[in-house]
Amino acid sequence: MSGKIRGDLERLLQENGKDSNSAEDWFDFGVNLLDENKISKAEIAYRAALEIKPQFPEALRDLGATLYLMNRYEEAEEIFRGALEIRDDDPDIWYNLGCVLNLMDRFEDAITAFQTAHEYNPEDMDILTNLGVVLVEIDRVDEAEKLFREAIEKNPEQVVVWLNLIQLLYRQERNDEAESAYAEAMEKAPGFEEFVDYIDDFIETED
């Protein structure tokens, strides 16, 4: 079946004026397919690009992300590590690797990956947030809180960071601080009110 799909994709590529012998054209096709949520077809396109150009870090990165979306975590890890052998200073690859390792419950390895991603891209608050989430998983709560507050200070409009900070404070029974953070998030983070029910449900569960 995959061979037939590959043939269909190749014909479609050519019909759109692209070169089926071009790794870059296959890569761009894969990006478009992934944007359209055609995940299995995107995998085929990225693998076609890598057949032509094995040392293609962007294709490896996006193939790894595609495997991650299909819950094929061990394969994704292998692909990401292969990409890092070519480009070990790419924060996106390190970040994606951290996400995979976190889902595999390899928390210390995930922390290392996220910390490395942060070193290469200190302005990306998603990296800080995910690092904080992993730290919470292994009870390094003070470090996690510091990261959440740092992320909020840099960009107070980030709803996800506020949610993580508020949950952390409630878990520690620091209710006054949690309510203060809640009120501040309502003021500073557009869209936070959409998650009010989620926070209320969390509080009830913790009680």
C-alpha positions in Angstrom: 0.0 0.0 0.0 2.8 2.5 0.9 4.3 1.9 -2.5 1.1 2.8 -4.2 0.7 5.9 -2.1 4.3 6.9 -2.9 3.6 6.6 -6.6 0.4 8.7 -6.2 2.3 11.3 -4.3 5.1 11.4 -6.9 2.6 11.9 -9.7 0.9 14.7 -7.7 4.2 16.3 -7.1 5.0 16.3 -10.8 1.6 17.6 -11.8 2.3 20.6 -9.6 5.5 21.3 -11.6 7.9 19.9 -9.0 10.9 17.6 -9.4 10.5 14.1 -8.0 14.3 13.9 -8.0 14.6 17.0 -5.7 14.9 16.4 -2.0 13.8 20.0 -1.4 10.6 19.6 -3.4 9.8 16.4 -1.5 10.5 18.2 1.8 8.2 21.1 0.9 5.5 18.6 -0.2 5.9 16.9 3.2 5.4 20.2 5.0 2.2 20.9 3.0 0.9 17.4 3.7 1.6 17.8 7.4 -0.2 21.2 7.5 -3.2 19.4 6.0 -3.0 16.7 8.7 -2.1 14.0 6.2 0.4 12.6 8.5 1.1 9.2 7.0 1.6 10.8 3.6 3.9 13.4 5.0 6.0 10.6 6.4 6.4 9.1 2.9 7.3 12.5 1.5 10.0 13.1 4.1 11.4 9.7 3.6 11.5 10.3 -0.2 13.5 13.5 0.5 15.9 11.6 2.7 16.4 8.9 0.1 17.8 11.6 -2.2 19.6 13.6 0.5 20.3 11.6 3.6 22.1 14.4 5.4 19.0 16.7 5.4 18.5 17.9 9.0 15.2 19.7 8.3 13.7 16.6 6.7 14.9 14.5 9.6 13.5 16.9 12.1 10.1 17.0 10.5 10.1 13.2 9.9 10.7 12.8 13.7 7.9 15.2 14.4 5.6 13.2 12.1 6.5 9.9 13.9 5.9 11.6 17.2 2.4 12.6 16.1 1.8 8.9 15.3 3.0 7.8 18.8 6.0 6.1 17.3 8.3 7.5 20.0 11.3 5.2 19.8 11.5 5.7 16.0 11.1 9.5 16.5 13.9 9.5 19.1 16.2 7.7 16.7 15.4 10.2 13.9 16.0 13.2 16.1 19.3 11.9 17.3 20.3 11.3 13.7 19.4 14.9 13.0 21.5 16.1 15.9 24.5 14.3 14.5 24.3 16.6 11.5 23.1 19.8 13.3 23.6 19.7 17.1 22.9 23.3 17.7 19.3 23.3 16.4 17.0 24.1 19.3 13.9 22.8 17.5 15.4 19.3 17.2 16.5 19.3 20.9 13.0 20.6 21.9 11.2 17.9 19.9 13.6 15.2 21.3 12.7 16.5 24.8 9.0 16.1 24.1 9.4 12.5 22.9 11.6 11.6 25.9 9.1 13.1 28.3 6.3 11.0 26.8 8.5 7.9 27.3 8.9 8.9 31.0 12.6 9.4 30.6 12.4 12.6 32.6 16.1 13.2 33.2 17.0 12.8 29.5 14.0 15.1 28.7 15.4 17.8 31.0 18.8 17.6 29.4 17.2 18.0 25.9 15.0 20.9 27.0 17.9 22.6 28.8 20.1 22.3 25.6 17.2 23.7 23.5 17.0 26.6 25.9 20.7 27.3 25.7 20.4 27.6 21.9 17.1 29.6 22.0 16.6 31.3 25.3 13.7 33.4 24.0 11.4 30.5 23.3 9.0 30.3 26.2 7.6 27.0 25.0 10.9 25.4 25.9 11.0 26.9 29.3 7.4 25.8 30.0 8.0 22.2 28.9 11.1 22.1 31.0 9.1 23.3 34.0 6.4 20.6 33.4 9.1 17.9 33.5 10.6 19.3 36.6 7.2 19.1 38.3 7.0 15.4 37.3 10.1 14.6 39.3 9.2 16.9 42.2 11.7 19.6 41.5 8.9 22.1 42.1 10.9 25.1 43.2 12.9 25.0 39.9 9.8 24.6 37.9 8.1 27.6 39.6 11.1 29.8 38.9 10.9 28.8 35.2 7.2 29.5 35.0 7.6 32.9 36.6 10.5 33.7 34.3 8.4 32.8 31.2 5.5 34.9 32.5 7.8 37.8 33.1 9.1 37.7 29.6 5.6 37.2 28.0 2.7 37.5 30.4 0.2 36.7 27.6 1.1 33.0 27.6 -2.0 31.1 28.9 -0.3 27.7 29.2 2.4 29.0 31.5 -0.2 30.7 33.8 -2.2 27.4 33.9 0.9 25.4 34.9 1.9 28.0 37.6 -1.6 28.1 39.1 -1.8 24.3 39.2 1.6 24.2 40.9 0.5 26.7 43.6 -2.7 24.9 44.3 -0.9 21.6 44.6 1.3 23.1 47.2 -1.8 24.5 49.0 -0.6 28.1 48.4 -4.2 29.1 47.7 -3.8 32.8 48.2 -0.9 32.9 45.8 -2.8 30.8 43.3 -5.8 33.0 43.5 -3.6 36.1 43.0 -2.0 34.5 40.0 -5.4 33.5 38.7 -6.6 37.1 38.9 -3.4 38.4 37.2 -3.8 35.9 34.4 -7.3 37.0 33.8 -6.0 40.6 33.4 -2.9 39.9 31.4 -3.4 36.8 29.3 -6.1 37.2 26.5 -8.0 34.0 26.2 -7.3 32.8 29.8 -11.0 33.1 30.7 -11.7 30.2 28.3 -9.8 27.9 30.7 -11.6 29.0 33.9 -13.7 25.8 34.0 -10.5 23.7 33.6 -8.9 25.4 36.6 -12.1 25.0 38.6 -12.3 21.3 37.8 -8.6 21.0 38.8 -9.2 22.6 42.1 -12.2 20.4 42.8 -10.1 17.3 41.9 -7.3 18.3 44.2 -9.8 18.9 47.1 
